[in-house]
Amino acid sequence: MESFGDQMSAYGEQYGFAPLVHWGKTVSGHSKHFELEELMMAFNQFPKFIDHPNP
């Protein structure tokens, strides 16, 4: 999960999409510290990037 968060953050930087950068860093941090409840909350936010990719 940590590397997935890092990858999503990199994609956000590559495409200039700051919300994805933040989300990826959040996922990576929660994964690194085994904060499972916070990680689940972060993943619940992921569909908004798919449904509405433009801020």
Biotite code that builds the C-alpha atoms (Angstrom):
import biotite.structure as struc

atoms = struc.array([
    struc.Atom([0.000, 0.000, 0.000], chain_id="A", res_id=1, res_name="MET", atom_name="CA", element="C"),
    struc.Atom([2.829, 2.377, 0.777], chain_id="A", res_id=2, res_name="GLU", atom_name="CA", element="C"),
    struc.Atom([4.315, 2.044, -2.707], chain_id="A", res_id=3, res_name="SER", atom_name="CA", element="C"),
    struc.Atom([0.845, 2.428, -4.265], chain_id="A", res_id=4, res_name="PHE", atom_name="CA", element="C"),
    struc.Atom([0.431, 5.730, -2.410], chain_id="A", res_id=5, res_name="GLY", atom_name="CA", element="C"),
    struc.Atom([3.859, 6.841, -3.597], chain_id="A", res_id=6, res_name="ASP", atom_name="CA", element="C"),
    struc.Atom([2.965, 5.910, -7.178], chain_id="A", res_id=7, res_name="GLN", atom_name="CA", element="C"),
    struc.Atom([-0.338, 7.816, -7.056], chain_id="A", res_id=8, res_name="MET", atom_name="CA", element="C"),
    struc.Atom([1.457, 10.838, -5.629], chain_id="A", res_id=9, res_name="SER", atom_name="CA", element="C"),
    struc.Atom([3.972, 10.677, -8.477], chain_id="A", res_id=10, res_name="ALA", atom_name="CA", element="C"),
    struc.Atom([1.141, 10.517, -11.024], chain_id="A", res_id=11, res_name="TYR", atom_name="CA", element="C"),
    struc.Atom([-0.447, 13.544, -9.396], chain_id="A", res_id=12, res_name="GLY", atom_name="CA", element="C"),
    struc.Atom([2.827, 15.449, -9.681], chain_id="A", res_id=13, res_name="GLU", atom_name="CA", element="C"),
    struc.Atom([3.343, 14.312, -13.269], chain_id="A", res_id=14, res_name="GLN", atom_name="CA", element="C"),
    struc.Atom([-0.091, 15.531, -14.338], chain_id="A", res_id=15, res_name="TYR", atom_name="CA", element="C"),
    struc.Atom([-0.275, 18.581, -12.085], chain_id="A", res_id=16, res_name="GLY", atom_name="CA", element="C"),
    struc.Atom([-3.175, 17.274, -9.986], chain_id="A", res_id=17, res_name="PHE", atom_name="CA", element="C"),
    struc.Atom([-2.476, 18.395, -6.414], chain_id="A", res_id=18, res_name="ALA", atom_name="CA", element="C"),
    struc.Atom([-5.393, 16.510, -4.777], chain_id="A", res_id=19, res_name="PRO", atom_name="CA", element="C"),
    struc.Atom([-3.948, 13.204, -6.012], chain_id="A", res_id=20, res_name="LEU", atom_name="CA", element="C"),
    struc.Atom([-0.484, 14.172, -4.759], chain_id="A", res_id=21, res_name="VAL", atom_name="CA", element="C"),
    struc.Atom([-1.956, 14.802, -1.309], chain_id="A", res_id=22, res_name="HIS", atom_name="CA", element="C"),
    struc.Atom([-4.045, 11.632, -1.374], chain_id="A", res_id=23, res_name="TRP", atom_name="CA", element="C"),
    struc.Atom([-1.055, 9.504, -2.375], chain_id="A", res_id=24, res_name="GLY", atom_name="CA", element="C"),
    struc.Atom([1.096, 10.935, 0.405], chain_id="A", res_id=25, res_name="LYS", atom_name="CA", element="C"),
    struc.Atom([-1.722, 10.351, 2.878], chain_id="A", res_id=26, res_name="THR", atom_name="CA", element="C"),
    struc.Atom([-2.080, 6.701, 1.827], chain_id="A", res_id=27, res_name="VAL", atom_name="CA", element="C"),
    struc.Atom([1.661, 6.170, 1.962], chain_id="A", res_id=28, res_name="SER", atom_name="CA", element="C"),
    struc.Atom([1.950, 7.682, 5.436], chain_id="A", res_id=29, res_name="GLY", atom_name="CA", element="C"),
    struc.Atom([-0.973, 5.736, 6.880], chain_id="A", res_id=30, res_name="HIS", atom_name="CA", element="C"),
    struc.Atom([0.424, 2.522, 5.381], chain_id="A", res_id=31, res_name="SER", atom_name="CA", element="C"),
    struc.Atom([3.888, 3.153, 6.784], chain_id="A", res_id=32, res_name="LYS", atom_name="CA", element="C"),
    struc.Atom([2.465, 3.622, 10.292], chain_id="A", res_id=33, res_name="HIS", atom_name="CA", element="C"),
    struc.Atom([-0.138, 0.810, 10.020], chain_id="A", res_id=34, res_name="PHE", atom_name="CA", element="C"),
    struc.Atom([-3.002, 3.258, 10.602], chain_id="A", res_id=35, res_name="GLU", atom_name="CA", element="C"),
    struc.Atom([-5.660, 0.998, 9.165], chain_id="A", res_id=36, res_name="LEU", atom_name="CA", element="C"),
    struc.Atom([-8.771, 3.010, 10.004], chain_id="A", res_id=37, res_name="GLU", atom_name="CA", element="C"),
    struc.Atom([-7.280, 6.164, 8.489], chain_id="A", res_id=38, res_name="GLU", atom_name="CA", element="C"),
    struc.Atom([-6.145, 4.152, 5.466], chain_id="A", res_id=39, res_name="LEU", atom_name="CA", element="C"),
    struc.Atom([-9.678, 2.873, 4.901], chain_id="A", res_id=40, res_name="MET", atom_name="CA", element="C"),
    struc.Atom([-11.038, 6.423, 5.123], chain_id="A", res_id=41, res_name="MET", atom_name="CA", element="C"),
    struc.Atom([-8.475, 7.549, 2.546], chain_id="A", res_id=42, res_name="ALA", atom_name="CA", element="C"),
    struc.Atom([-9.423, 4.723, 0.187], chain_id="A", res_id=43, res_name="PHE", atom_name="CA", element="C"),
    struc.Atom([-13.078, 5.659, 0.545], chain_id="A", res_id=44, res_name="ASN", atom_name="CA", element="C"),
    struc.Atom([-12.114, 9.021, -1.007], chain_id="A", res_id=45, res_name="GLN", atom_name="CA", element="C"),
    struc.Atom([-10.453, 7.425, -4.066], chain_id="A", res_id=46, res_name="PHE", atom_name="CA", element="C"),
    struc.Atom([-13.627, 7.110, -6.213], chain_id="A", res_id=47, res_name="PRO", atom_name="CA", element="C"),
    struc.Atom([-13.962, 10.893, -6.344], chain_id="A", res_id=48, res_name="LYS", atom_name="CA", element="C"),
    struc.Atom([-10.764, 10.996, -8.435], chain_id="A", res_id=49, res_name="PHE", atom_name="CA", element="C"),
    struc.Atom([-12.267, 8.537, -10.888], chain_id="A", res_id=50, res_name="ILE", atom_name="CA", element="C"),
    struc.Atom([-15.762, 10.050, -10.977], chain_id="A", res_id=51, res_name="ASP", atom_name="CA", element="C"),
    struc.Atom([-14.608, 13.688, -11.055], chain_id="A", res_id=52, res_name="HIS", atom_name="CA", element="C"),
    struc.Atom([-10.945, 13.845, -12.106], chain_id="A", res_id=53, res_name="PRO", atom_name="CA", element="C"),
    struc.Atom([-10.926, 17.622, -12.555], chain_id="A", res_id=54, res_name="ASN", atom_name="CA", element="C"),
    struc.Atom([-10.807, 19.783, -9.434], chain_id="A", res_id=55, res_name="PRO", atom_name="CA", element="C"),
])
